[in-house]
Amino acid sequence: EKRFIAAVKGLPAPFRAVFILRSFEKLSYEEIARELGITVGTVDSRLNRARQKLIESLKDLL
């Protein structure tokens, strides 16, 4: 759990914000887009890149 939290904290801020709003706050893509002033496509892209970075950071645990 500590490694996961550290990996999330290590994400670049734009990716971290989208990941937290989706994964922990359970906001929809549309809600995240409104909250951050970005498009739904950007939300999707940032979320996918955040997940890729987390998988890479935690691959030895998977």
C-alpha positions as CSV (number, residue, x, y, z in Angstrom):
1,E,0.0,0.0,0.0
2,K,2.8,2.4,0.8
3,R,4.4,1.7,-2.6
4,F,1.2,2.4,-4.3
5,I,0.7,5.7,-2.5
6,A,4.3,6.7,-3.2
7,A,3.8,5.8,-6.9
8,V,0.6,7.9,-7.1
9,K,2.4,10.9,-5.4
10,G,5.2,10.4,-7.9
11,L,2.9,11.0,-10.9
12,P,3.2,14.3,-12.7
13,A,0.6,16.7,-11.3
14,P,-1.8,16.6,-14.3
15,F,-1.9,12.8,-14.3
16,R,-2.2,12.6,-10.5
17,A,-5.1,15.0,-10.4
18,V,-7.1,13.0,-13.0
19,F,-6.2,9.7,-11.4
20,I,-7.3,10.8,-7.9
21,L,-10.5,12.3,-9.1
22,R,-11.5,9.2,-11.0
23,S,-10.2,6.4,-8.7
24,F,-10.8,7.9,-5.3
25,E,-13.4,10.6,-5.8
26,K,-15.3,8.4,-8.3
27,L,-16.0,11.4,-10.6
28,S,-17.1,10.8,-14.2
29,Y,-14.9,11.8,-17.1
30,E,-17.3,14.7,-17.7
31,E,-17.1,15.9,-14.1
32,I,-13.3,15.7,-14.1
33,A,-13.2,17.7,-17.4
34,R,-15.4,20.4,-15.9
35,E,-13.5,20.5,-12.6
36,L,-10.1,20.8,-14.3
37,G,-11.2,22.9,-17.3
38,I,-10.0,20.3,-19.8
39,T,-11.7,18.2,-22.5
40,V,-13.0,14.6,-21.9
41,G,-10.4,13.4,-24.4
42,T,-7.7,14.9,-22.3
43,V,-9.1,13.3,-19.2
44,D,-9.0,9.9,-21.0
45,S,-5.5,10.5,-22.2
46,R,-4.1,11.6,-18.9
47,L,-5.9,8.7,-17.1
48,N,-4.4,6.2,-19.5
49,R,-0.9,7.6,-19.1
50,A,-1.3,7.7,-15.3
51,R,-2.2,4.0,-15.3
52,Q,0.7,3.2,-17.6
53,K,3.1,5.0,-15.3
54,L,1.7,3.3,-12.2
55,I,2.0,-0.1,-13.9
56,E,5.6,0.6,-14.8
57,S,6.4,1.8,-11.2
58,L,4.8,-1.2,-9.6
59,K,5.5,-3.9,-12.2
60,D,7.6,-5.9,-9.7
61,L,4.5,-6.2,-7.4
62,L,2.1,-7.3,-10.2
